[in-house]
Amino acid sequence: MSKDTISKEEQILQVMRKVLTDIAKDTYTPADLKHPLSEGTIHSIRDCLSLITSREAELAKEAGRENSMRPRYIDEPSSSVEVKLDPNNFKPKKD
């Protein structure tokens, strides 16, 4: 299997993660209202998402792929540096 393709297990995990997060978004309830899902169901969804994330990381590591799905904050330090160049500053020197 090449590094660009993902296994059937990884596809299943991605769909499961998407479905569970969609359920969480669709059932969002303001703090002053009773949530339609029970506390046990909410806890189970969190546990499933945690297991999915762990397994996805294991599969990526086994396949030799970097797991870069982690979100980043704008002010979080980055390992790369962006340098903006102004083409007006690159005028040829006159001899």
N, C-alpha and C positions, 0 to 999 in steps of 0.2 A: 504494500500500500504506500503510495507516495505521500509526501508531507502536505500536499495541497488537498487531498481528499480526506473526508472524515468517515468514520465507520458508522454502521447502522446504529450501534449503541450511542454514539455521540449525537446522531440525528435525533434519536428518541429523547435523549436527555435535554437537548435544546428545545424540542417541542414541549416537553413536560415543564421545563422552566418557564417558557413563554405562557403556557396555559395557567400555571399557578400564579404568576405575577399578574396576568390579566384578571384572574378571579379576585386577587387582592385589590386591584385598581377599581374593578366594577362594583365591589362591595364596600368601598371606602365610605365611612360614615363619620360625620363631624363628632367631636368629643362629647357634645351634650346629648347625643342620641344613642340608643342601644344598637350595637352592631348586629347585623343579621346572622353572622356566623358565631358559633359558640367559641369560648376561650380554648377548648380542646382542639377544635378544628383549626383555629388560627395557629396554635402551637404546632400542630401536625404539619401545616403548610410550611411553617418556618423550618421544621426539621427536614422535610422533603427537599426544600431549596438548599439547605446546608449540605445534605448528602449529594445532591445533584452537582453542586459546585465542587465538592471534594472529588467526586468521581471524574468530572470533566478535567480537573487539574491532573489527576493520575493518568488519564488517557493521553492528555497532551504531553506529559512528561515522557511516557512510554514511547510515544510517536516521535519524540525529539522536537516538538514544537514549543515555542515560547508561548506561555499563557499571558497574553496582554489584554485580557478583558477587564481588568481592574479599572474602574473610573478614576479620573484624576481631577483634582480641584485646580482652578485657574492659578491660584497663588502657590501651588505645590511645586517645590523645586523639581526641575527636569534634568535628565541626564544629558540632554542635548542643548546646544546653544544656537539661537537664531541670530544671525548677523545681517542687518540690512545695509545694503551698499547703495550709495547714491552715484549713478553714472556720471553726474556732473563733476564729481571729484576726481575723475580719471581722465584728465586732459593730458595730451602728450606734451612733454617738456620741449621747449624750443631751445635749440643749441645755439 
